[in-house]
């Protein structure tokens, strides 16, 4: 049994919706946490942490994540496996697509084991801080323009993460 904590920040509700879908893929051992109310101690009981973040405005980190990131920095995540997913709008913000995800990855990359890198093919954007070595730092969801692909992308990515952490959930 692997205990999974799914932490999300949301301003419009889209990241909550995706976080719920991700948590369902890791059921029955997944728990949802809104980072607006989460504390650093909430990270402790989990083997796998899944962090979901939207890009807000022109490439900014969602404000609840900015606050929670300070709490994360006080926590030892060196033995934790972390999978990231990000929401963005590749049509209206192609220059900053998933920049929130990229900012979160940059803050965590030296503190933990990141899993779940995702190929950028099948997306159309000009630039992204989430690109790391030709891959996206986590699952990319464009709920505004490709909602019909969300469920299948989540399913594929969650299965990939399960394989990477070598767990059959």
PyMOL commands that set and color helices and strands:
alter all, ss='L'
color gray80, all
select helices_A, chain A and resi 14-25+40-43+63-72+99-108+147-164
alter helices_A, ss='H'
color red, helices_A
select strands_A, chain A and resi 4-8+30-34+48-56+60-61+81-87+113-115+118-119+131-132+135-136+139-141
alter strands_A, ss='S'
color yellow, strands_A
deselect
rebuild
show_as cartoon
